[in-house]
Amino acid sequence: MLLVPAAAGHEVLALVPAEIIAIINNWSGGPSHPDLEYLDHILVLQHWERRWDAQLYGRVGGTLELAVERPPRDPFSGAVCTIEQSSYCYDLAQTLGDVYDVARRQASAARSTFWWD
């Protein structure tokens, strides 16, 4: 467990260097996701914080857990969120199913889980 004095969830990844947080399960720059860099996670979390008030509350291995205070409620916003989530973590197809499953099960939920294989 690592407690980080951060004002927002995305700041945790900004304040704790990638070398300290063990990078496992290819969640950043690994062979399965060579284009996904550590900074990408920070930028995506910062964007979702502004858009949906999503806060990182946990990270275990290759998984990020978010609490979402203002999940999308209208169909258009839900579709945008689904596309963003599926593009950010295409391994959601292994855990949730296709893009329609991501829309039904996660995009408008109060919790989001992202896992990289």
N, C-alpha and C positions, 0 to 999 in steps of 0.2 A: 504494500500500500504506500502511496506517495501523496501527501497532502501538499497542495500548491496554493499559495495565496493569490488567487486570480479573481478579477472582477467579473469575468465572463468565461464560458466554457472554452471558446477558441483560444483564449490566452494561455490555457494550460499547455497546449502544444507549442505555443510561441515561447513560453517561459522555460520549458524543460527541453533541453537539446535532444535531438533524435538519438544521439549516442547513449543517453541515459535511459530513454524508453526503448526497451529491447524491441527491435523490429523483427517480428516473426510472422509466419503465415503470409509472406509476400504483400503485406498491406502497404508497403511503400518502397518502390524501386526494386522489388524482387523480380525474379525471372518471369513470373506470371503477369506482373504489372509494372514493366520497366518504365513506363511514362508517368506513373503516379508518384509524385515526389512529396516529401514531407510538407513543404510549403503549400501544396495543393489542398491538403487536409485543413490547414489553418484558414485558407481563403474560403473554402466551401463552408466550413463551420461558421465563419464570420458572416458570410452571405445569408445562411439560414438563420443565424441569430437575428439579423436585422429583419428578414422577411417573415419568419414564422415564430420568432422568439424561442428558437431551439437551443438548448444548452447541453454541452457534453457533460455527462455525469459519471461516465465510466469507460474504461478501456482495459480490456483483458485480451492478451494475445493479439490476434488479428481482428478483434471486434471493437467497434465504437458504439456506445450507447448514448442516445440523446433523449432528453425530456423536451417535449414540444408544447409550449404554452398556448400558441395560436395556430393550430394546424389549419390548413386550407379547408374552407367550408363550401365554396361554390365549385361547380364542375370545372371551370377554366383553371382556377388556381390549383385544384386537385390534379389536373392533367399536367400543369407546369411542374408541380412538386414531384409527380411520378416520373416525369422525364428526367428531371434533375437527379433524383435519387438513383434511377436506373443507369444513368450515364456515369455518375460518380462511382457507383459500386455495381458493376455488372455481374458480380458474383451473387447478387440478390436473387438471380434466377435459380441458383442452387438451393437457397434457403426459403424463399417465398414463392417462387414460380415466375411466370412470365410478367410482362409489364402490366397486364390487367390484374394479376394477383397483387402486385406491388400497390397498385391503385386502391384495390379493395381492402388489403390487409394492413398497409403501413402508411401510405401518403397522408391520410387524414387522421391518423391516430395520435394519441398523446405521447407515445413512445416510438422511437425509431432505432433499429439495430442494423448496423452495417458490418459485414464480415467479408474478409478477403481470403481466398484460398491460395 
